[in-house]
């Protein structure tokens, strides 16, 4: 750094004097200023300075209320107390409330406001209804109490499948068909018929908030109950196997004495529904069931107490029917080749014009065979005779 003599200050005449203090005093620095060291103060002084600098006096009540937006003063307080004592404040408050009430009344009773409020209410109702029908699952009917009309029947498995079909169907593919508000007999009947052809009607007989309903189901009348190997199968009038009679109905039981094989629901359904190409009368086995159904009430009207009905097999060409009375007398008829009225006319002639009628009541006759036209074969108990077709 260059050092120059200061021309404005008296220089030392003695060049040999190079004291430290004189040397630095004669120096001039360019490009920078000489910094002065800060004055050192004690910690206590600094602390007092900071406290004095940050000190703010505590505001009074009036100051605080003014900051909050209230025009408060003790003068106003005294005026308020005086107005309360005189009742003026109560009158002012009443006037203020009446004014506000009129404003609110005018607002809500204006036509524009009413139109807006009605629109909001309608939209809210529609939106809530849409939510309940499309999104909410709280009002879907899940609990069904099933009842059947007299003569109607469904087994447990078929009933469970039917309830499952009710819960899976949707209206227009979007709204559940089992919604509490939309549950109706017509829709359930359509679902039931597509699920089970034996069902003819489903009625909603009761609703219980929020997810329960009572249903009454009507099926095709039971044509017969086939007993095979100690198992009972219910047959409808169209030849369908409704299911096994686990409920113990035992209506119109027909016992198969010698089934040609182990029969299940599927095989039994074929026996009463399939029609062979060479058959001229339709399904023989189904026709035999209709024959029995017509013959039973007519036999009972002749004071014949039929306790059971039997057939030997379910073969296509087997048409024989055995009606057993309470005296263990077998009345044998042909269920296909001879008309029922022809059989009954010959039976009436036999019972009314001979001693056989009394013998039948006394339980002396083993069987009466009417399977041959214009003839009657009978056998008494204790005799060696055999039922044969002549």
C-alpha positions as CSV (number, residue, x, y, z in Angstrom):
1,X,0.0,0.0,0.0
2,X,1.4,3.5,-0.9
3,X,2.1,5.8,2.0
4,X,2.1,9.6,1.5
5,X,2.8,12.5,3.7
6,X,-0.1,14.5,4.9
7,X,0.4,18.1,3.6
8,X,-2.1,19.5,6.0
9,X,-0.4,18.3,9.1
10,X,2.9,19.4,10.7
11,X,5.5,16.9,10.1
12,X,8.1,15.8,12.6
13,X,11.5,17.5,12.0
14,X,13.4,14.7,13.3
15,X,13.5,11.9,10.8
16,X,15.0,9.5,13.2
17,X,11.9,9.7,15.5
18,X,9.9,6.8,14.3
19,X,7.6,6.4,17.3
20,X,4.8,4.1,16.8
21,X,2.1,6.6,17.5
22,X,3.6,9.3,15.3
23,X,4.0,6.9,12.5
24,X,0.4,5.8,12.4
25,X,-0.9,9.3,12.8
26,X,0.9,10.4,9.6
27,X,-0.6,7.7,7.5
28,X,-3.5,8.2,5.1
29,X,-5.5,5.2,3.8
30,X,-7.2,5.4,0.4
31,X,-10.1,3.2,-0.6
32,X,-11.2,2.4,2.9
33,X,-12.2,4.2,6.1
34,X,-10.8,3.6,9.5
35,X,-13.3,1.8,11.7
36,X,-13.8,2.8,15.2
37,X,-14.2,0.0,17.7
38,X,-17.6,-0.2,19.5
39,X,-17.9,1.0,23.0
40,X,-18.0,-2.0,25.4
41,X,-21.0,-2.1,27.7
42,X,-21.8,-4.5,30.5
43,X,-24.5,-7.2,30.4
44,X,-26.7,-5.4,32.9
45,X,-26.7,-2.2,30.9
46,X,-27.6,-4.1,27.7
47,X,-30.5,-5.9,29.6
48,X,-31.9,-2.6,30.9
49,X,-31.7,-1.1,27.4
50,X,-33.7,-4.1,25.9
51,X,-36.3,-3.9,28.6
52,X,-36.8,-0.2,28.2
53,X,-37.0,-0.6,24.5
54,X,-39.7,-3.4,24.6
55,X,-41.7,-1.9,27.4
56,X,-45.4,-1.3,26.4
57,X,-47.9,-0.3,29.0
58,X,-50.8,-2.6,29.7
59,X,-54.0,-1.4,27.9
60,X,-57.1,-0.6,30.0
61,X,-60.6,-2.0,29.6
62,X,-61.6,0.8,27.2
63,X,-58.6,0.3,25.0
64,X,-59.2,-3.5,24.7
65,X,-62.9,-3.0,23.9
66,X,-62.1,-0.3,21.3
67,X,-59.7,-2.7,19.6
68,X,-62.4,-5.3,19.5
69,X,-64.8,-2.8,17.8
70,X,-66.9,-1.8,20.8
71,X,-67.4,1.9,21.5
72,X,-67.1,1.6,25.3
73,X,-66.7,4.2,27.9
74,X,-67.8,4.6,31.5
75,X,-70.0,7.5,30.3
76,X,-71.8,5.1,27.8
77,X,-72.1,2.5,30.6
78,X,-73.8,5.0,32.8
79,X,-76.2,6.0,30.0
80,X,-77.0,2.3,29.4
81,X,-77.8,1.7,33.0
82,X,-80.0,4.7,33.1
83,X,-81.9,3.6,29.9
84,X,-82.4,0.1,31.5
85,X,-83.8,1.6,34.6
86,X,-86.2,3.9,32.7
87,X,-87.3,1.1,30.2
88,X,-86.1,3.0,27.2
89,X,-83.6,0.2,26.3
90,X,-86.4,-2.4,26.4
91,X,-88.4,-0.3,24.0
92,X,-85.5,0.2,21.7
93,X,-84.8,-3.5,21.7
94,X,-88.4,-4.3,21.0
95,X,-88.4,-1.8,18.1
96,X,-85.2,-3.4,16.7
97,X,-86.7,-6.9,16.9
98,X,-89.9,-5.8,15.2
99,X,-87.9,-4.2,12.5
100,X,-85.8,-7.3,11.9
101,X,-88.9,-9.5,12.0
102,X,-90.6,-7.4,9.3
103,X,-87.4,-7.6,7.2
104,X,-87.3,-11.4,7.5
105,X,-91.0,-11.7,6.9
106,X,-90.8,-9.7,3.7
107,X,-87.8,-11.7,2.6
108,X,-89.4,-15.1,3.0
109,X,-92.9,-14.2,1.8
110,X,-91.7,-12.6,-1.4
111,X,-92.5,-14.6,-4.6
112,X,-88.9,-14.9,-5.7
113,X,-87.8,-16.2,-2.3
114,X,-90.7,-18.7,-2.2
115,X,-89.9,-19.9,-5.7
116,X,-86.3,-20.4,-4.8
117,X,-87.1,-22.2,-1.5
118,X,-89.6,-24.5,-3.2
119,X,-87.0,-25.3,-5.9
120,X,-84.4,-26.1,-3.3
121,X,-86.9,-28.4,-1.4
122,X,-87.9,-30.3,-4.6
123,X,-84.3,-30.8,-5.6
124,X,-83.3,-31.9,-2.1
125,X,-86.2,-34.4,-2.1
126,X,-85.4,-35.8,-5.5
127,X,-81.7,-36.0,-4.6
128,X,-82.4,-37.8,-1.3
129,X,-84.8,-40.2,-3.0
130,X,-82.2,-41.0,-5.7
131,X,-79.7,-41.6,-3.0
132,X,-82.0,-44.0,-1.1
133,X,-83.0,-45.9,-4.3
134,X,-79.6,-46.1,-6.0
135,X,-76.9,-45.9,-3.5
136,X,-78.2,-46.7,0.0
137,X,-78.3,-50.3,1.1
138,X,-80.2,-49.8,4.4
139,X,-83.6,-50.1,2.7
140,X,-83.0,-53.2,0.6
141,X,-85.3,-56.0,1.7
142,X,-83.0,-58.8,2.9
143,X,-85.3,-60.7,5.3
144,X,-88.2,-62.6,3.7
145,X,-90.8,-64.6,5.7
146,X,-92.2,-67.1,3.2
147,X,-95.7,-68.6,3.5
148,X,-97.6,-70.9,1.0
149,X,-101.2,-71.0,0.1
150,X,-103.1,-74.3,0.7
151,X,-101.9,-76.9,-1.8
152,X,-98.7,-75.0,-2.7
153,X,-95.3,-76.2,-1.8
154,X,-91.6,-75.5,-2.5
155,X,-88.7,-77.3,-0.9
156,X,-86.0,-75.5,1.1
157,X,-83.5,-75.4,-1.7
158,X,-85.9,-74.0,-4.2
159,X,-87.1,-71.3,-1.7
160,X,-83.5,-70.2,-1.1
161,X,-82.8,-69.9,-4.8
162,X,-86.0,-67.9,-5.2
163,X,-85.0,-65.4,-2.4
164,X,-81.6,-65.1,-4.0
165,X,-83.2,-64.2,-7.3
166,X,-85.3,-61.5,-5.6
167,X,-82.2,-59.8,-4.2
168,X,-80.2,-59.9,-7.5
169,X,-82.8,-58.4,-9.9
170,X,-82.6,-54.7,-10.8
171,X,-85.2,-52.4,-12.3
172,X,-83.8,-51.0,-15.6
173,X,-80.5,-52.6,-14.6
174,X,-79.9,-49.8,-12.0
175,X,-82.5,-49.7,-9.1
176,X,-82.6,-52.9,-7.0
177,X,-85.9,-54.7,-7.4
178,X,-85.9,-55.6,-3.7
179,X,-85.9,-52.0,-2.5
180,X,-88.3,-51.4,0.3
181,X,-90.3,-48.7,-1.5
182,X,-90.4,-50.6,-4.9
183,X,-91.2,-54.1,-3.7
184,X,-94.4,-55.2,-5.4
185,X,-96.2,-58.4,-6.2
186,X,-96.2,-58.1,-10.0
187,X,-92.4,-57.8,-10.2
188,X,-91.8,-60.6,-7.7
189,X,-94.2,-62.9,-9.6
190,X,-92.4,-62.3,-12.9
191,X,-89.0,-63.1,-11.2
192,X,-90.4,-66.2,-9.5
193,X,-91.9,-67.6,-12.7
194,X,-88.7,-67.1,-14.6
195,X,-86.8,-68.9,-11.8
196,X,-89.4,-71.7,-11.1
197,X,-92.2,-72.6,-13.6
198,X,-94.2,-74.2,-10.8
199,X,-94.9,-70.8,-9.2
200,X,-98.0,-69.0,-10.3
201,X,-98.1,-66.0,-8.0
202,X,-96.2,-64.1,-5.3
203,X,-98.0,-61.6,-3.1
204,X,-96.4,-59.1,-0.7
205,X,-98.6,-59.4,2.4
206,X,-96.5,-57.2,4.8
207,X,-93.7,-54.7,5.0
208,X,-91.6,-54.1,8.1
209,X,-89.3,-51.1,8.2
210,X,-86.6,-51.0,7.0
211,X,-85.6,-54.3,5.4
212,X,-88.2,-57.1,6.0
213,X,-91.2,-58.3,4.1
214,X,-93.8,-61.1,4.3
215,X,-94.5,-63.1,1.0
216,X,-97.2,-65.6,0.2
217,X,-96.3,-67.9,-2.7
218,X,-98.8,-69.9,-4.8
219,X,-97.6,-72.8,-6.8
220,X,-99.3,-75.1,-9.2
221,X,-101.6,-77.5,-7.2
222,X,-99.9,-80.7,-6.0
223,X,-100.9,-83.5,-8.4
224,X,-99.4,-86.3,-6.4
225,X,-96.6,-87.2,-3.9
226,X,-94.6,-90.2,-5.2
227,X,-93.1,-92.4,-2.5
228,X,-90.0,-94.2,-3.7
229,X,-87.6,-96.1,-1.4
230,X,-89.0,-94.2,1.6
231,X,-88.4,-90.8,0.0
232,X,-91.3,-88.6,-1.0
233,X,-91.2,-86.4,-4.2
234,X,-93.9,-83.8,-4.9
235,X,-95.2,-83.7,-8.5
236,X,-96.9,-80.6,-10.0
237,X,-99.8,-80.7,-12.5
238,X,-97.4,-80.0,-15.4
239,X,-95.2,-83.0,-14.4
240,X,-92.4,-81.1,-12.8
241,X,-90.8,-82.4,-9.7
242,X,-91.2,-79.6,-7.2
243,X,-88.9,-81.2,-4.7
244,X,-88.7,-83.7,-1.9
245,X,-91.4,-83.5,0.7
246,X,-89.1,-82.7,3.7
247,X,-92.0,-80.7,5.3
248,X,-94.1,-83.8,5.7
249,X,-97.1,-82.6,3.7
250,X,-97.8,-86.1,2.3
251,X,-100.6,-85.0,0.1
252,X,-102.0,-87.5,-2.4
253,X,-99.3,-90.1,-1.8
254,X,-98.8,-92.8,-4.4
255,X,-96.5,-95.6,-3.4
256,X,-94.2,-97.2,-6.0
257,X,-93.9,-100.8,-5.0
258,X,-91.0,-102.0,-7.2
259,X,-89.0,-99.1,-8.7
260,X,-86.8,-100.3,-11.5
261,X,-83.8,-98.3,-10.2
262,X,-82.7,-95.7,-7.8
263,X,-84.6,-92.6,-8.7
264,X,-83.6,-89.0,-8.1
265,X,-85.2,-85.7,-9.0
266,X,-83.9,-85.7,-12.5
267,X,-84.9,-89.2,-13.4
268,X,-88.3,-88.8,-11.8
269,X,-88.8,-85.6,-13.8
270,X,-88.2,-87.5,-17.0
271,X,-90.7,-90.1,-16.1
272,X,-93.5,-87.5,-15.8
273,X,-92.4,-85.0,-18.5
274,X,-90.9,-86.8,-21.4
275,X,-93.1,-88.1,-24.2
276,X,-92.0,-90.9,-26.4
277,X,-92.3,-90.5,-30.2
278,X,-94.5,-93.6,-30.5
279,X,-96.9,-92.5,-27.7
280,X,-100.4,-91.5,-28.9
281,X,-101.7,-90.4,-25.5
282,X,-98.9,-88.2,-24.3
283,X,-97.0,-89.1,-21.2
284,X,-98.5,-92.3,-19.7
285,X,-97.2,-91.8,-16.2
286,X,-98.5,-88.3,-16.0
287,X,-101.9,-89.4,-17.3
288,X,-101.9,-92.1,-14.7
289,X,-101.5,-89.5,-12.0
290,X,-104.4,-87.5,-13.4
291,X,-106.5,-90.7,-13.4
292,X,-105.7,-91.3,-9.8
293,X,-106.5,-87.7,-8.8
294,X,-109.9,-88.0,-10.4
295,X,-110.7,-91.5,-9.1
296,X,-110.0,-90.9,-5.4
297,X,-112.9,-88.5,-4.7
298,X,-115.3,-90.6,-6.7
299,X,-114.4,-93.8,-4.8
300,X,-114.7,-91.9,-1.5
301,X,-118.2,-90.7,-2.5
302,X,-119.2,-94.4,-2.7
303,X,-118.3,-94.9,0.9
304,X,-115.0,-96.6,0.1
305,X,-112.4,-95.5,2.6
306,X,-109.2,-95.5,0.5
307,X,-106.2,-95.4,2.9
308,X,-103.4,-95.6,0.2
309,X,-102.8,-95.8,-3.5
310,X,-100.1,-98.0,-5.0
311,X,-98.5,-98.6,-8.5
312,X,-96.0,-101.2,-9.3
313,X,-93.5,-99.4,-11.4
314,X,-92.9,-96.2,-13.4
315,X,-92.4,-98.0,-16.7
316,X,-94.0,-96.3,-19.7
317,X,-96.4,-99.3,-20.4
318,X,-97.4,-99.8,-16.7
319,X,-100.9,-98.4,-16.3
320,X,-102.2,-100.4,-13.3
321,X,-103.5,-98.6,-10.2
322,X,-104.2,-100.3,-6.8
323,X,-106.6,-98.5,-4.4
324,X,-106.5,-100.1,-0.9
325,X,-109.4,-99.7,1.4
326,X,-109.4,-99.7,5.2
327,X,-110.4,-103.4,5.1
328,X,-107.2,-104.1,3.0
329,X,-109.3,-104.8,-0.1
330,X,-107.5,-103.9,-3.3
331,X,-109.5,-102.3,-6.1
332,X,-107.5,-102.6,-9.3
333,X,-108.1,-100.3,-12.2
334,X,-106.5,-99.6,-15.6
335,X,-105.4,-96.0,-15.5
336,X,-105.1,-95.5,-19.3
337,X,-106.9,-98.0,-21.5
338,X,-110.3,-98.1,-19.8
339,X,-112.2,-94.9,-19.0
340,X,-112.8,-94.1,-15.3
341,X,-116.6,-93.9,-15.7
342,X,-116.7,-97.4,-17.3
343,X,-114.7,-98.8,-14.3
344,X,-117.0,-97.0,-11.8
345,X,-120.2,-98.1,-13.5
346,X,-119.2,-101.8,-13.3
347,X,-118.1,-101.3,-9.7
348,X,-121.5,-99.7,-8.8
349,X,-123.4,-102.6,-10.4
350,X,-121.3,-105.0,-8.4
351,X,-121.8,-103.4,-5.1
352,X,-125.5,-102.5,-5.4
353,X,-127.0,-105.7,-6.9
354,X,-125.0,-108.5,-5.3
355,X,-123.9,-109.7,-1.8
356,X,-120.4,-108.4,-2.7
357,X,-121.2,-104.9,-1.4
358,X,-121.9,-106.2,2.1
359,X,-118.9,-108.6,1.9
360,X,-116.7,-105.6,1.0
361,X,-118.0,-103.7,4.1
362,X,-117.3,-106.8,6.2
363,X,-113.7,-107.0,4.9
364,X,-114.1,-110.5,3.4
365,X,-112.9,-109.6,-0.1
366,X,-109.2,-109.6,-1.0
367,X,-109.4,-107.7,-4.3
368,X,-111.7,-106.6,-7.0
369,X,-110.1,-106.5,-10.5
370,X,-111.7,-104.2,-13.1
371,X,-108.9,-104.1,-15.7
372,X,-110.8,-106.1,-18.3
373,X,-113.7,-104.6,-20.2
374,X,-117.2,-105.9,-19.4
375,X,-115.8,-108.2,-16.7
376,X,-115.1,-108.2,-13.0
377,X,-112.7,-110.5,-11.2
378,X,-112.7,-110.8,-7.4
379,X,-111.1,-112.9,-4.7
380,X,-112.1,-113.5,-1.0
381,X,-109.6,-113.6,1.8
382,X,-108.3,-117.1,2.5
383,X,-108.6,-118.3,-1.1
384,X,-105.8,-119.1,-3.4
385,X,-106.3,-116.5,-6.2
386,X,-104.0,-114.2,-8.1
387,X,-104.6,-110.9,-9.7
388,X,-104.2,-111.5,-13.5
389,X,-105.1,-109.6,-16.6
390,X,-107.2,-112.0,-18.8
